[in-house]
Amino acid sequence: MRTEEGRQLRLDLFGEGGQPGWVGPEAREVPEAPTRARSTEADELEATTGNTGDLLERICSWENMSEACARVVRNGGAGGVDGMSVAELPAWLEANHGALAGRILRGRYRPEPVRRVEIPKGERGKVRMLGIPTAVDRMVQQAVAQQMTPIFEPRFHRDSYGFRPGRSAHDALLAVKRHADAGNAWVASMDLERFFDTVNQSKLVQLLSDALVDRRVVSLVHRFLMAGVVVDGIAEPTPEGTPQGGPLSPLLANVLLNELDWELEGRGHAFVRYADDFIILKRSRKAAERAMESVTKLVEGRLFLRVNREKSFVAHISRGVRYLGYAFYGSGGELRFRVHPKSLASLKGKVREILSRSNGRSLDWRRHRLRCLANGWVGYFRLADMRGVLRDLDSWVRRKIRCVYWKCWKRNRTKFRALVRLGVGRGQAWQWANSRKAYWRVAGSGILCRALNNSKLAELGWTLFYPRYLLLSC
């Protein structure tokens, strides 16, 4: 049924010949590139990666849209300005795929403004602006990203690791180690100020136009960039930037910064980039300072981005450099990883939120959230040497857990019965049940540490950090 529907839609749009005979007004907004001689290798690359004139048709196909819908539903997330949840998306797509594909192919699809959401960055009360697209717009963005990614992947630099298939932050960190072990131990750490909010859309559209054969896709992406944002119920235009929060945004960031990657390669710099977070590694401080000065001019002059000079600095990699949450130190003639103090402080803040005595959450909720936090955090920082750090952290976390139990028991009689059930003598249990000492002091006392010892907490289902680290290290 879907095949017949798609065939009829194509006949309606293109006629019996099956070739595009009409281009919507949005597609004509992007000027055609001047005719140039093409090499056989270029034609083969475009054919191999799918960079052909029917890219928009492949984006709108039922198979591609279904896969995009499944990914959006799997990723979850909040709804956009129309109030539609991602759970409603499969049924909506089943009923409206033909109409949606028709609007996109005719150039009449108009994305809704994104919903502005502020999330804390964890530093001096600053926030990061996220743009939450509607469920349908998110699905269309995902469908576009699925077809554009194979086209751009062969063009991206090998030292770019962020938001790319088969690559991760760990790969970026191992690349830093490789460069540092080769003697490039001085780092020019450069911070792009509000990158996603300051992307020059004209520059980005130019790069897309130079790369994509099907200009209708460029027009569709441009409409997403210009969709606007809703702040406090009022729609505002977005003449610059790409909303951070949609599936297409990471790919567009890599498209823009790919020019920077190859320019750094051409200048002979060793570097590592993960999304907009990149460092340049040189053999001496002076070389790193020169690199920072020249690359700052490149970023601001050619890419029209802003370098935050207050956060950009030059330092030896083992002295104060923080990259992707990690810090570094030298041992035995090689670079090794450790957890940066700011990352550890951020973790403790999350643990405090979960184990707060006054948040009113159940023990099951706290156990689940702490388990998810421990699994995710240790999984990300497993490259670091942190046995001692995690042993000390777990000691602090266990005391927080005991503090929660002591608060949950509330009444003296409940405390007494709980202590007796945990093997404490009745006289000693009654004495501590009537104690007027503060929660934190009781949680660190010998009586509660014996009653709720490490084995008992594990039996009650609490997941801690050090055992998880040992499991991943095996």
Secondary structure, DSSP 8 states (H G I E B T S, - for coil): -HHHHHHHHHHHHH-TT-S-----HHHHTS---------HHHHHHHHHHT-STTHHHHHHSHHHHHHHHHHHHHH-----TT---GGGHHHHHHHHHHHHHHHHHTT------EEEEEEE-SSTT-EEEEEE--HHHHHHHHHHHHHHHHHHGGGS-TTB-TT-TT--HHHHHHHHHHHHHTT--EEEEEEBTTHHHH--HHHHHHHHHHH-S-HHHHHHHHHHHTS-EEETTEEE--SS---TTSTTHHHHHHHHHHHHHHHHHHTT-EEEEETTEEEEEESSHHHHHHHHHHHHHHHHHHS---B-TTT-EEEETTSS--BTTEEEEEETTEEEEEE-HHHHHHHHHHHHHHT-TTS---HHHHHHHHHHHHHHHHHHTTTS--HHHHHHHHHHHHHHHHHHHHHHH-SHHHHHHHHHHTT--HHHHHHHHT--S-HHHHHTSHHHHHHT-HHHHHHTT---HHHHHHHHH-
